[in-house]
Amino acid sequence: MKKGTGLQYWIGFALILVWCLLPVVWIISLSFKSEAETTTGSPQFLPKEATLDNYRAILKDSDFTHALLNSFGISLIATFLSVVLATLAAYAIARLEFRGKKLVLSLALAIAMFPVVSLVGPLFDMWRTIHLFNTWPGLIIPYMSFTLPLAIWTLAAFFREIPWEMEQAAQVDGATSWQAFRQVIVPLAAPGVFTAAILTFFFAWNEFVLAISLTSTPLARTVPAQMSFFVGPDPFNPPYAQLATASVIVTIPVIIIVLLFQRRIVAGLTSGAVKG
Amino acid sequence: MAAIEMSHIDKRYDDGFHAVKDVNIDVQDGEFMILVGPSGCGKSTLLRMIVGLEDITSGDMVIGGKRVNDLAPRDRNLSMVFQNYALYPHMTVYENIAFPLRLQKMDNAQVDQKVRDAADLLELNEHLERRPANLSGGQRQRVAMGRAIVRDADAFLFDEPLSNLDAKLRGQMRTEISRLQKRLGITTVYVTHDQTEAMTLGDRVAVLKRGVLQQLASPRELYENPGNLFVAGFIGSPPMNFMPATLKGDQVELPFGSVSLPSHMRDMLKGRDGDLLIAGVRPEHFEDASLVDGGADDGATFSTKVDVVEWLGNETYAYIPFEAPPEVQSQLEQLEKDLDGESMRTQLVIALDGASGIKEGDEARIHMDVSKMHLFDPATGQNLTVDVEHAGTIPGLEVSTASA
């Protein structure tokens, strides 16, 4: 009976693994195939002759490398600003009693639920008028407004978990409010801060609708938008291998970031603060 | 080090709750002051007003000759041990203790010196590199104390520091705190709801009830001369016995018989002839009459039926039920509520010598030391036979004297 359960467990595990990873493996395998292979019509799963040509070509493409730079810059700046602002806002929401607190929270939630597409038109017009069209800030600002609410909600929940006594103890020990916040509260809320940072970064990194609509040249175009310009000479034969290569390259940073931050998102960091 | 003077301290919360009402307490330099009372009596609020975590609605808080009402906690130079310790979980024990010093921008060598001194005193040396999560309750408690003593604070404040420990550890830490305070000689204010801690630790004890100071006196004074029914019932374990008493000339009629009023009480009770009062007698002021040697000088002896007997070896508790008239009954029920509902049915709890042979259901002869009896006004709860010279400060009592 127990052996049976073990077997079923492994079968289920394998099925889920195949289900999730097959497309990824397919894309990776595709990225190593030569153009001749992908255009034959009936491509096999593994490349006949693995080649790095696609990678060489795409990294020589200055439009793509510039888009990669834009993606990094815009995502990192948006993440940083969003997390800093969200930390301060969430702290205020968790700790202070002020008028309109409910309003701020529900407004934030409403913004998060707002469909991105509906804002594209107005933003396009506005950005053109105030010369933010096709610039980094032109993307950073809308990214922040869409990620802030989520970050605020996440962080406020974390701050509420931290006992009041922590900062009261710090204040009695001689800390200013800022020192108590900086040296005691933020380190304790670190898992929340990293969670918020990851969510924000992913949103900015993967965002497509705004990126394609609010840019017009490689000056500020991010990778997801840039990839839609990989059409190749023949409209009926898109350069699948190159697209796959680009996909692999944009996925790598995301994987690295998740692996790095995952270690920091350790639950139960506050254990031992108060009585056990 | 500094004295702490609280004069006419009032605390009213935004929702209108009046938590502390016109409290006057002077904590002398180096004194160990206890704030004690049942939950919700405002003792913690008072402590938090001293340290600055709670605003003072009105009154003056003077620490070391300086009015601190409007100062932030960090400018008051006090250190505090919280009920749940409030250690910083992301720092090692060493850094936890060093935290106040780091905030003062003290140089590393000096920080190290002071942290090691504090760790020596509290026997925390081998734990300095561990994190609070890996420590036992008693160790966490000591780290919290280390963080408090490492800084040269003007006073220590303790907010029920032992309530999270188990009974055995509590006893040990109580001795530890007492030893530490004697050694450092620092002004200390200690909040507790535990009357044992209050009696054993304090130089003086302030008893609070619903935000009002009831009595401020040494433990002995509180025990021997409680200012009112509440203090009498709160201090002492098992608690003082209360029973109806009717004054008839020089005689007091108790449920078990009539006793003659001791001479020193006669003047105090002038004009009360015929009144119904509440008599309070501590359990140990009763004794098995057969074990009392000599003539019953100051005492009275009566016969009664014993309901339950608990033999503890060194002493025996005997329970004797009695009927109380409604006026007294209602006052005693109110008192029970004030004392957090400790069950107080109308029965005597008397502590007899362990050698006593009284058994359950016996018709026993009990001796009572009448000179130790107190008589309370059932309407106000005030102790009519209090020895004001030895009762510390009782707010509202005109002839209150400064404490010894």
Interface residues (C-beta under 8 A of the other chain):
Chain A: P163 E165 M166 Q168 A169 A170 Q171 V172 D173 G174 A175 T176 Q179 Q183 V184 P187 L188 A190 L269 T270 S271 G272 A273 V274 K275 G276
Chain B: V51 G52 L53 A72 P73 R74 L78 S79 M80 F82 Q83 N84 Y85 A86 L87 Y88 P89 H90 F99 P100 L103 Q104 R131 P132 A133 N134 L135 G137 R140 R147 R151 N164
